[in-house]
Structure formats: C-alpha cells, structure tokens
Amino acid sequence: MPLFRISPAVADAFPDTLIAVVTASGLRGGEPWPATAAALDELEARLADGAWRPADENDPRVEAWHAAYRSFGTNPRRIRPSVDALGRRMAKKGTLPRINPAVDSYNCVSVRHGLPAGAFDLDHVTGDVEIRHADGSETFTPLGEPDTVENPKPGEVVYADTTDVLTRHWNHRDAHRTRVTEASTHVAFVLETVAAARDGHLLKDAVDELRALLQPHCRQSTVHYLGPAHPEATA
C-alpha cells in the first residue's frame, strides 16, 4: 500500500494545504452507477436553468489555486488548475464529459464544490507518492498521449512516485500510466485545497459526497487527510 506524503518544502510553501485521499478497494467500474448519472444530470440541469454556475477564476476557491500556480512559476491562465479548466468547459458546453463512472464521480464532486479532484489507479503506482517540487530531471507522460514524454520545470509542484511524475502543475494534468479506467479496482481519489482555514469544511463535504457515490460500487473506502501537521498517510 503506497504512502502519500507532502514534502516539507511544499508544506512550508503552502501551509494552509489540506488534501483528502479517499481509497476505494474492490471498485466495480463496469456496472451502472445510477447515483452518479443522476448527480451529473441534476448539476447540468441547474446550470441550464441558471440556478448554479461553476466557480470561475474570480471565485476565491479558484483564485487561491491561481496564486499557488503563480508562486511556482506557472501561468494559471495558460495552464489552468483542474477545477478551473473543468468548470470553464462545463460553462461553455453545458455538460461534463462522460469518461467512466469513477472519473465522472470525482469530476461531478470537483465542479460542484469548486475544488480540484483527481485519482490514481494504485495497481499502476510504484512505491510511495510524494507531493513535491520537481527538480527538472523527472519524466511525465500525459493522459491520452502514451508516446509523449515531458520534463516538468524545476520548482513546479508535482505528484510523483518512484517511476515518474503522476500529475503536472500540482493538479493540471494526470499521467497516462496511472489513469483510472472501468477496469480499475483499487483507486486513490484526491481532493485538495490550499485554503483549508476557509474551505476545509467544503473539502470534507466533497469527501462525504464522493464516498456516497463510491459506496454502492466498492468493497470499502477509507479517507485520510494530509496537511503540514500530518504530512503522510498510507492509502
């Protein structure tokens, strides 16, 4: 079971960070997930009738991530935090993409609560996972581009295991190797804030919502919270 760890340097640079790691085992991604389908439909209907809109770059939840990106040298209007990019896509198209039930679940929770979310197939993770600053020597193969190899910029915040980088720009884009598919049975979902004093309660609400969507379709789920005071936990 991998250990998830926030490096001391990232904890020092972002002292209000709170990351929830929700681990689901015995996941059954090939069956219908009616609650997820209903949650997506309900969110899209609320957008269509004007009752709700995704958080945009003027929302404090997204502004906090823009500030974090700028602090490690990434232009957040060119390379957007995941929740910002997902919300913009939904606002433009009126819908969220349908990938597979597990991914659709965390996308729905992410955009509803205005917080970044992602996931890793733990059967394809090697060793422990650390949220740290890149040194520039690492490699990254973007989701959907298995023949592409990138090198993160020195100082960029990444998730990395013992093989290579799992996410670039903290949560901008996931790696192809650890992508979650319908066949994934052991998955770690991550939900994040860099403004826990203000938004920690939203993160915990999002975790509860995600676990409710996962519960009918997995053997069990657990949650651990990482932050500067408790920087590591086993998934």
MITORSE-198433 format. One line per 3 residues: their letters; for each residue x negated, z, y of N, C-alpha, C. Coordinates in Angstrom, 1 decimal, padded with zeros to 4 digits. Atoms other than C-alpha are relative to their C-alpha. Example, Ala and Ser with C-alpha at 12.3 -4.5 7.8 and 13.67 -1.06 7.14 Angstrom:
2
AS = -000.9/000.0/-001.2/-012.3/007.8/-004.5/-000.9/000.0/001.2 ~ 000.9/000.0/-001.1/-013.7/007.1/-001.1/000.8/000.8/001.1
// end
This chain:
235
MPL = -000.9/000.0/-001.2/000.0/000.0/000.0/-000.9/000.0/001.2 ~ 000.9/000.0/-001.2/-001.6/-001.0/003.3/000.2/001.1/001.0 ~ -000.1/-000.9/-001.1/-002.3/001.4/006.1/000.1/-000.9/001.3
FRI = -000.1/000.6/-001.3/-001.1/000.3/009.5/-000.6/001.0/001.0 ~ 000.8/-000.9/-000.9/-003.4/001.6/012.3/000.0/-000.7/001.4 ~ 000.3/000.5/-001.4/-003.6/001.3/016.1/-001.4/000.5/000.3
SPA = 001.4/-000.4/-000.3/-007.2/001.2/017.2/-000.1/000.9/001.2 ~ 000.2/-000.9/-001.2/-008.5/003.9/019.6/000.0/-000.8/001.3 ~ 000.1/000.7/-001.3/-009.2/001.2/022.2/001.4/-000.5/000.4
VAD = -001.4/000.5/-000.4/-005.6/-000.2/022.1/000.8/001.2/000.4 ~ -000.7/-001.3/-000.3/-004.2/003.4/022.1/-000.4/000.4/001.4 ~ 000.4/-000.4/-001.3/-006.3/004.1/025.2/000.5/-000.9/001.1
AFP = -000.4/001.0/-001.0/-005.4/000.9/027.0/001.6/000.0/000.2 ~ -001.5/000.1/-000.1/-001.6/001.2/026.2/000.5/001.4/-000.5 ~ -000.3/-001.4/000.5/-000.9/005.0/026.0/001.4/000.2/-000.2
DTL = -001.5/-000.2/000.2/002.9/004.6/026.0/000.5/-001.0/-001.1 ~ -000.4/000.8/001.1/002.9/002.4/022.9/000.7/000.7/-001.1 ~ -000.7/-000.6/001.2/005.4/003.1/020.1/000.3/-001.2/-000.9
IAV = -000.2/001.1/001.0/005.5/000.8/017.0/000.7/000.6/-001.2 ~ -000.7/-000.4/001.2/008.0/001.3/014.2/-000.3/-001.0/-001.1 ~ 000.3/000.8/001.2/007.0/000.0/010.8/001.1/000.3/-001.0
VTA = -001.1/-000.1/000.9/010.1/-000.5/008.6/-000.4/-000.8/-001.3 ~ 000.4/000.6/001.2/009.1/-001.2/005.0/001.1/-000.1/-001.0 ~ -001.1/000.2/001.0/011.6/-002.7/002.6/-000.6/-000.5/-001.3
SGL = 000.5/000.4/001.3/010.9/-003.0/-001.1/001.2/-000.4/-000.8 ~ -001.1/000.5/000.8/013.0/-004.8/-003.7/000.9/-000.9/000.8 ~ -000.9/000.8/-000.9/014.2/-007.2/-001.0/000.5/-001.2/-000.8
RGG = -000.6/001.2/000.7/016.6/-009.9/-002.2/000.5/-001.0/001.1 ~ -000.3/001.0/-001.1/016.4/-012.7/000.4/000.7/-001.2/-000.4 ~ -000.6/001.2/000.4/018.0/-015.3/-001.7/001.5/000.1/-000.2
EPW = -001.4/-000.2/000.1/021.5/-013.8/-001.7/000.7/000.0/001.4 ~ -000.6/000.0/-001.4/024.1/-014.0/001.2/-000.1/001.4/000.6 ~ 000.0/-001.3/-000.8/023.7/-011.3/003.9/001.1/-000.1/001.0
PAT = -001.2/000.2/-000.9/027.2/-011.3/005.4/-000.1/000.8/001.3 ~ 000.0/-000.8/-001.2/026.5/-008.5/007.9/-001.0/-000.6/001.0 ~ 000.9/000.7/-000.9/023.5/-010.4/009.4/000.7/-001.2/000.6
AAA = -000.7/001.1/-000.5/025.6/-013.5/009.6/001.0/000.4/001.1 ~ -001.0/-000.5/-001.0/028.3/-011.6/011.4/-000.6/000.5/001.3 ~ 000.7/-000.5/-001.2/025.9/-009.9/013.8/-000.5/-001.2/000.8
LDE = 000.5/001.2/-000.8/024.4/-013.3/014.8/001.2/-000.7/000.7 ~ -001.2/000.6/-000.6/027.9/-014.8/015.3/000.5/000.8/001.2 ~ -000.5/-000.9/-001.1/029.0/-011.8/017.4/-000.9/-000.1/001.2
LEA = 000.9/000.0/-001.2/025.9/-011.9/019.6/000.1/-001.4/000.7 ~ -000.2/001.3/-000.6/026.3/-015.7/020.2/001.3/-000.1/000.7 ~ -001.3/000.1/-000.7/030.0/-015.3/021.0/000.0/000.8/001.3
RLA = 000.1/-000.7/-001.3/029.2/-012.6/023.6/-000.8/-000.7/001.0 ~ 000.8/000.8/-001.0/026.6/-014.9/025.2/000.9/-001.1/000.5 ~ -000.8/001.2/-000.4/029.1/-017.8/025.2/001.1/000.4/001.0
DGA = -001.0/-000.4/-000.9/031.8/-015.7/027.0/-000.5/000.7/001.2 ~ 000.6/-000.7/-001.2/029.4/-014.2/029.5/000.0/001.5/000.0 ~ 000.0/-001.4/000.1/029.7/-010.7/028.2/-001.4/000.6/-000.1
WRP = 001.4/-000.5/000.3/025.9/-010.4/027.5/-000.9/-001.1/000.2 ~ 001.1/001.0/000.0/022.6/-012.2/028.1/-001.2/000.6/-000.5 ~ 001.3/-000.5/000.4/019.2/-011.8/026.6/-000.8/000.5/001.2
ADE = 000.9/-000.5/-001.0/016.6/-009.8/028.5/-000.9/-001.2/000.4 ~ 000.9/001.1/-000.5/014.5/-012.2/030.7/-001.2/000.7/000.6 ~ 001.2/-000.6/-000.5/011.2/-011.7/032.5/000.2/000.9/001.2
NDP = -000.3/-001.0/-001.1/012.9/-009.7/035.3/000.5/001.3/-000.6 ~ -000.4/-001.3/000.6/014.1/-007.1/032.8/-001.2/000.9/-000.2 ~ 001.1/-000.9/000.2/011.9/-004.0/032.7/-000.6/000.0/-001.4
RVE = 000.5/000.1/001.4/011.6/-004.3/028.9/-001.0/-001.1/-000.2 ~ 000.8/001.1/000.1/010.1/-007.7/029.2/-001.2/000.0/001.0 ~ 001.0/-000.2/-001.0/008.2/-007.0/032.4/-001.2/000.8/-000.5
AWH = 001.0/-000.9/000.6/006.3/-004.3/030.5/-001.0/-000.8/-000.9 ~ 000.8/000.9/000.9/005.1/-006.9/028.0/-000.8/-001.0/000.8 ~ 000.8/000.9/-000.8/004.1/-009.3/030.7/-001.2/000.7/000.6
AAY = 001.1/-000.8/-000.6/002.0/-006.6/032.3/-001.1/000.2/-001.1 ~ 000.9/-000.2/001.1/000.4/-005.9/028.9/-000.8/-001.2/-000.3 ~ 000.7/001.2/000.2/-000.4/-009.5/028.3/-001.0/-000.3/001.1
RSF = 001.0/000.2/-001.1/-002.0/-009.9/031.7/-001.2/000.9/-000.1 ~ 001.1/-000.9/000.0/-004.1/-006.9/031.1/-001.1/-000.4/-001.0 ~ 001.0/000.5/000.9/-005.8/-008.5/028.1/-000.3/-001.5/000.2
GTN = 000.5/001.3/-000.4/-006.2/-011.9/029.8/000.9/-001.1/-000.5 ~ -001.0/001.1/000.4/-003.1/-013.8/028.5/001.0/-000.2/001.1 ~ -001.0/000.3/-000.9/-000.8/-015.6/030.9/001.4/000.1/-000.7
PRR = -001.3/-000.1/000.7/002.7/-014.4/029.8/001.0/-001.0/000.3 ~ -001.0/001.1/-000.3/004.5/-017.3/031.4/-000.4/-001.3/-000.7 ~ 000.5/001.2/000.8/002.4/-019.8/029.4/000.1/000.4/-001.5
IRP = 000.0/-000.4/001.4/002.1/-017.8/026.2/000.9/001.3/000.0 ~ -001.0/-001.0/-000.3/005.2/-015.6/026.1/000.1/001.0/-001.2 ~ -000.3/-001.0/001.0/005.8/-012.3/024.3/001.2/-000.5/-000.9
SVD = -001.0/000.6/001.0/008.0/-013.0/021.2/001.4/000.3/000.5 ~ -001.4/-000.3/-000.4/011.2/-011.3/022.6/000.3/-000.8/001.2 ~ -000.2/000.9/-001.2/010.8/-013.3/025.9/000.3/-001.4/-000.5
ALG = -000.1/001.4/000.5/010.4/-016.6/024.1/001.3/-000.1/-000.8 ~ -001.2/000.1/000.8/013.3/-015.8/021.7/001.2/000.0/000.9 ~ -001.1/-000.1/-000.9/015.6/-014.8/024.5/000.2/-001.2/000.8
RRM = -000.1/001.2/-000.8/014.8/-017.8/026.6/000.6/-001.2/-000.9 ~ -000.5/001.0/000.9/015.5/-020.0/023.6/001.5/000.1/-000.3 ~ -001.4/-000.2/000.2/018.8/-018.4/022.9/000.9/-000.3/001.3
AKK = -000.7/000.2/-001.3/019.9/-018.5/026.6/000.2/-001.5/000.2 ~ -000.1/001.5/-000.2/019.2/-022.3/026.6/000.9/-000.6/-001.0 ~ -000.7/000.6/001.0/020.6/-023.2/023.3/001.4/000.6/-000.4
GTL = -001.3/-000.7/000.4/023.4/-020.6/022.9/000.0/000.6/-001.4 ~ 000.0/-000.5/001.4/022.3/-019.8/019.4/-001.4/000.5/-000.3 ~ 001.3/-000.4/000.5/019.5/-018.1/017.5/-000.3/-000.9/-001.2
PRI = 000.3/000.8/001.2/017.6/-020.1/014.8/000.4/000.8/-001.3 ~ -000.2/-000.6/001.3/018.6/-019.5/011.2/-001.2/-000.4/-000.9 ~ 001.2/000.2/000.8/015.4/-019.1/009.1/000.3/000.4/-001.4
NPA = -000.5/-000.6/001.3/016.3/-016.8/006.2/000.5/001.3/000.4 ~ -000.7/-001.2/-000.4/018.3/-013.6/006.1/-000.9/001.1/000.6 ~ 000.9/-001.1/-000.5/015.3/-011.2/006.6/-000.5/-000.3/001.4
VDS = 000.5/000.4/-001.4/013.9/-013.1/009.6/001.2/000.0/001.0 ~ -001.2/000.0/-000.9/017.4/-013.7/011.0/000.4/001.4/000.4 ~ -000.4/-001.4/-000.3/018.0/-009.9/010.8/-000.9/000.5/001.1
YNC = 000.8/-000.6/-001.1/015.0/-008.9/012.9/000.0/-000.8/001.3 ~ -000.2/000.8/-001.2/015.5/-011.8/015.3/001.2/000.5/000.8 ~ -001.2/-000.5/-000.7/019.0/-010.6/016.0/-000.2/001.4/000.6
VSV = 000.3/-001.3/-000.5/017.9/-007.0/016.4/-000.9/000.0/001.2 ~ 001.0/000.2/-001.1/015.0/-008.1/018.7/000.7/-000.4/001.2 ~ -000.6/000.5/-001.2/017.1/-010.1/021.1/001.1/000.9/000.5
RHG = -001.1/-000.9/-000.4/020.0/-007.6/021.1/-000.6/001.2/000.8 ~ 000.6/-001.2/-000.6/017.7/-004.7/022.1/-001.1/-000.3/001.0 ~ 001.1/000.3/-001.0/015.1/-006.6/024.2/-001.3/000.5/-000.3
LPA = 001.3/-000.5/000.5/012.2/-005.5/022.1/-000.6/-001.0/-001.0 ~ 000.7/000.9/001.0/009.6/-007.6/020.1/000.2/000.6/-001.4 ~ -000.1/-000.4/001.5/010.1/-007.6/016.3/-000.7/-001.1/-000.8
GAF = 000.7/000.9/000.9/008.2/-009.3/013.5/000.0/000.5/-001.4 ~ 000.0/-000.5/001.4/007.5/-009.0/009.8/-001.2/-000.6/-000.7 ~ 001.1/000.5/000.9/004.7/-009.4/007.2/000.4/000.1/-001.4
DLD = -000.2/-000.1/001.5/005.1/-010.2/003.5/-001.2/000.8/-000.5 ~ 001.1/-000.9/000.3/003.0/-007.3/002.2/-000.7/-000.5/-001.3 ~ 000.7/000.5/001.2/002.2/-009.2/-001.1/-001.1/-001.0/000.4
HVT = 001.0/000.9/-000.5/000.1/-011.5/001.1/-001.0/000.6/001.0 ~ 000.9/-000.7/-000.9/-001.6/-008.9/003.2/-001.2/000.6/-000.8 ~ 001.2/-000.5/000.7/-005.2/-007.9/002.3/-000.5/001.2/000.7
GDV = 000.5/-001.2/-000.6/-006.4/-004.4/002.9/001.0/000.6/001.0 ~ -000.8/-000.7/-001.0/-005.2/-002.4/005.9/000.2/-001.0/001.2 ~ -000.4/000.8/-001.2/-003.6/-003.8/009.1/-000.3/000.9/001.2
EIR = 000.3/-000.7/-001.2/-005.0/-002.8/012.4/000.4/-000.8/001.3 ~ -000.3/000.6/-001.3/-003.7/-003.5/015.9/-001.2/000.3/000.9 ~ 001.3/-000.2/-000.6/-006.9/-004.0/017.8/-000.3/-001.2/001.0
HAD = 000.5/001.1/-000.9/-008.8/-006.1/020.4/-000.8/-001.0/-000.9 ~ 000.8/001.0/000.7/-010.2/-009.4/018.9/-001.4/000.0/000.6 ~ 001.3/000.2/-000.5/-013.9/-009.9/019.2/-000.4/-001.5/000.1
GSE = 000.2/001.4/-000.2/-013.6/-013.7/019.1/-000.5/-000.7/-001.2 ~ 000.5/000.7/001.3/-015.0/-014.3/015.6/001.0/-000.2/-001.0 ~ -001.1/000.1/001.0/-011.7/-014.0/013.8/000.6/-001.4/-000.1
TFT = -000.8/001.2/000.2/-009.6/-016.8/012.5/001.5/000.3/-000.1 ~ -001.4/-000.1/000.0/-005.9/-017.4/012.7/000.6/-001.3/-000.3 ~ -000.8/001.2/000.4/-003.6/-020.0/011.0/001.4/000.2/000.4
PLG = -001.3/-000.2/-000.5/-000.4/-020.3/012.9/001.1/-000.3/-001.0 ~ -001.2/000.2/000.8/003.0/-020.1/011.3/000.5/-001.5/000.0 ~ -000.4/001.4/000.1/004.1/-023.6/010.1/-001.1/-001.0/000.2
EPD = 001.1/000.9/-000.1/000.6/-025.1/010.6/-001.1/000.5/-000.9 ~ 001.0/-000.5/001.0/-001.3/-024.3/007.4/-001.4/-000.6/000.1 ~ 001.3/000.6/-000.1/-004.1/-026.7/008.2/-000.7/000.2/001.3
TVE = 000.6/-000.3/-001.3/-004.8/-025.3/011.7/-000.7/001.3/000.0 ~ 000.7/-001.2/-000.1/-007.4/-022.7/012.4/-000.4/000.2/001.4 ~ 000.3/-000.3/-001.4/-007.7/-021.0/015.8/-000.9/001.3/000.0
NPK = 000.8/-001.2/-000.2/-010.0/-018.3/017.1/000.6/000.8/001.2 ~ -000.5/-000.7/-001.1/-008.4/-015.6/019.2/-001.1/000.3/001.0 ~ 000.9/-000.3/-001.1/-010.0/-014.8/022.6/-000.5/001.4/-000.1
PGE = 000.5/-001.4/000.0/-012.3/-011.8/022.8/000.9/000.8/001.0 ~ -000.8/-000.9/-000.8/-010.2/-008.9/024.1/001.5/-000.1/-000.2 ~ -001.4/000.2/000.3/-006.9/-010.3/023.0/000.5/001.0/-001.0
VVY = -000.6/-000.9/000.9/-004.7/-007.8/021.2/000.6/-000.8/-001.2 ~ -000.5/000.7/001.2/-004.0/-008.9/017.6/000.3/001.1/-001.1 ~ -000.2/-000.7/001.3/-002.7/-007.6/014.3/-001.0/-000.7/-001.0
ADT = 000.9/000.6/000.9/-005.4/-008.2/011.7/-000.2/000.8/-001.3 ~ 000.3/-000.7/001.3/-006.0/-007.4/008.0/-001.5/-000.4/-000.3 ~ 001.4/000.2/000.3/-009.3/-007.8/006.1/-000.4/-001.4/-000.2
TDV = 000.2/001.5/000.1/-008.9/-011.6/005.8/-000.1/-000.6/001.3 ~ 000.0/000.6/-001.3/-008.0/-012.7/009.3/001.1/000.5/000.8 ~ -001.0/-000.5/-000.9/-005.5/-012.4/012.1/001.4/-000.3/-000.4
LTR = -001.4/000.2/000.4/-001.8/-011.9/011.4/000.9/-000.3/001.2 ~ -000.7/000.4/-001.2/-000.5/-012.2/015.0/-000.9/-000.2/001.1 ~ 000.8/000.2/-001.3/-002.0/-013.6/018.2/000.8/000.6/001.2
HWN = -000.6/-000.5/-001.3/-001.4/-012.2/021.7/001.0/001.2/-000.3 ~ -000.8/-001.1/000.4/000.0/-009.0/020.1/001.2/-000.4/-000.9 ~ -001.2/000.4/000.7/003.3/-010.5/019.1/000.5/-001.4/000.3
HRD = -000.5/001.4/-000.4/003.4/-014.1/020.4/000.3/-000.8/-001.2 ~ -000.2/001.0/001.1/003.0/-015.9/017.1/-000.6/000.6/-001.3 ~ 000.4/-000.6/001.3/002.7/-014.9/013.4/-000.8/-001.0/-000.7
AHR = 000.9/000.8/000.9/000.3/-016.2/010.8/000.8/-000.6/-001.1 ~ -000.6/000.7/001.1/001.3/-018.7/008.1/-000.1/000.8/-001.3 ~ 000.3/-000.6/001.3/-000.2/-016.7/005.2/001.0/001.2/-000.3
TRV = -000.8/-001.2/000.2/002.0/-013.5/005.7/001.4/-000.2/000.4 ~ -001.3/000.3/-000.4/005.2/-015.3/006.7/001.0/000.5/-001.0 ~ -001.1/-000.5/000.9/008.5/-013.9/005.3/000.9/-001.2/-000.4
TEA = -000.9/001.1/000.5/010.5/-016.3/003.1/001.1/000.7/-000.8 ~ -001.0/-000.5/000.9/013.5/-015.9/000.9/-000.5/000.6/-001.3 ~ 000.6/-000.6/001.2/011.2/-015.1/-002.0/-000.8/001.3/000.3
STH = 000.8/-001.2/-000.3/009.5/-012.2/-000.2/000.8/001.3/-000.5 ~ -000.7/-001.2/000.5/010.3/-008.9/-001.9/-000.5/001.3/000.6 ~ 000.6/-001.2/-000.5/008.0/-006.4/-000.2/-000.5/-000.3/001.4
VAF = 000.2/000.5/-001.4/008.1/-006.7/003.6/-000.1/001.2/001.0 ~ 000.1/-001.0/-001.1/006.9/-004.6/006.6/000.5/-000.7/001.3 ~ -000.5/000.5/-001.3/009.0/-005.2/009.7/-000.6/000.9/001.1
VLE = 000.6/-000.8/-001.1/007.5/-004.1/013.0/000.9/-000.2/001.3 ~ -000.7/000.1/-001.2/009.4/-003.3/016.2/-000.8/000.8/001.0 ~ 001.0/-000.5/-000.9/007.5/-002.5/019.4/000.5/000.2/001.4
TVA = -000.1/-000.2/-001.4/007.5/-001.1/022.9/-001.3/000.5/000.6 ~ 001.1/-000.6/-000.7/004.7/-000.4/025.4/000.5/000.9/001.1 ~ -000.6/-000.9/-001.0/007.0/001.8/027.5/000.9/001.0/-000.7
AAR = -000.8/-000.8/000.9/008.1/004.4/025.0/000.7/001.1/000.8 ~ -000.7/-001.1/-000.8/008.9/007.1/027.6/001.4/-000.5/000.5 ~ -001.2/000.5/-000.5/011.6/004.8/028.9/000.9/-000.6/-001.1
DGH = -000.7/000.9/001.0/012.5/002.6/025.9/-000.1/000.5/-001.4 ~ 000.1/-000.5/001.3/011.7/004.8/022.9/001.4/000.1/-000.7 ~ -001.3/-000.1/000.6/015.4/005.5/022.3/000.6/-001.3/-000.4
LLK = -000.4/001.3/000.4/016.1/001.8/022.3/-000.6/-000.5/-001.3 ~ 000.8/000.3/001.2/013.4/001.3/019.7/000.7/000.6/-001.3 ~ -000.6/-000.7/001.2/015.0/003.9/017.4/001.4/-000.5/-000.3
DAV = -001.3/000.6/000.2/018.4/002.4/017.9/-000.2/-001.4/-000.8 ~ 000.3/001.3/000.6/016.9/-001.0/016.9/-000.4/000.2/-001.5 ~ 000.4/-000.3/001.4/015.3/000.5/013.8/001.2/000.3/-000.8
DEL = -001.2/-000.4/000.8/018.6/002.0/012.7/000.9/-001.2/-000.3 ~ -000.8/001.2/000.2/020.4/-001.3/013.2/-000.7/-000.9/-001.1 ~ 000.7/000.8/001.0/017.7/-003.2/011.2/000.1/000.6/-001.4
RAL = -000.1/-000.6/001.3/017.8/-000.7/008.4/001.4/-000.2/-000.6 ~ -001.4/000.2/000.5/021.6/-001.0/008.2/000.2/-001.4/-000.5 ~ -000.1/001.4/000.5/021.2/-004.8/007.8/-000.7/-000.2/-001.3
LQP = 000.8/000.1/001.2/018.5/-004.4/005.2/000.6/000.7/-001.2 ~ -000.4/-001.0/001.1/020.1/-001.6/003.1/000.7/-000.7/-001.1 ~ -000.7/000.5/001.2/022.5/-003.7/001.0/-000.8/-001.0/-000.8
HCR = 000.7/001.1/000.6/019.8/-006.1/000.1/-001.4/000.4/-000.4 ~ 001.3/-000.4/000.4/016.8/-004.0/-000.8/000.2/001.3/-000.9 ~ -000.1/-001.2/000.9/016.0/-001.2/-003.3/-000.2/001.2/000.9
QST = 000.1/-001.1/-000.9/014.8/001.1/-000.5/-000.7/-000.5/001.3 ~ 000.7/000.2/-001.3/013.5/001.2/003.1/-000.5/001.3/000.5 ~ 000.6/-001.2/-000.6/011.3/003.6/004.9/-000.4/-000.4/001.4
VHY = 000.5/000.3/-001.4/010.2/003.9/008.6/-001.0/001.0/000.4 ~ 001.0/-000.8/-000.6/007.1/005.2/010.2/-000.2/-000.4/001.4 ~ 000.2/000.3/-001.4/006.3/005.4/013.9/-001.5/000.2/000.3
LGP = 001.4/-000.1/-000.4/002.8/004.7/015.3/-000.1/000.1/001.5 ~ 000.2/-000.1/-001.4/001.6/005.7/018.7/-001.4/000.7/000.2 ~ 001.3/-000.7/-000.2/-001.6/007.2/020.3/-000.1/001.3/-000.7
AHP = 000.1/-001.4/000.6/-000.7/010.7/019.0/000.0/-000.1/-001.5 ~ 000.0/000.2/001.5/-000.1/009.4/015.4/-000.3/-001.5/-000.2 ~ 000.3/001.4/000.0/-002.0/006.1/015.2/000.0/-000.7/-001.3
EAT = 000.0/000.7/001.3/-001.7/005.3/011.5/001.0/000.6/-001.0 ~ -000.9/-000.3/001.0/000.7/005.3/008.6/000.0/-001.0/-001.1 ~ 000.0/000.9/001.2/001.0/003.8/005.1/001.3/-000.6/-000.1
A = -001.3/000.8/000.1/003.6/001.1/004.8/000.7/000.2/-001.3
// end
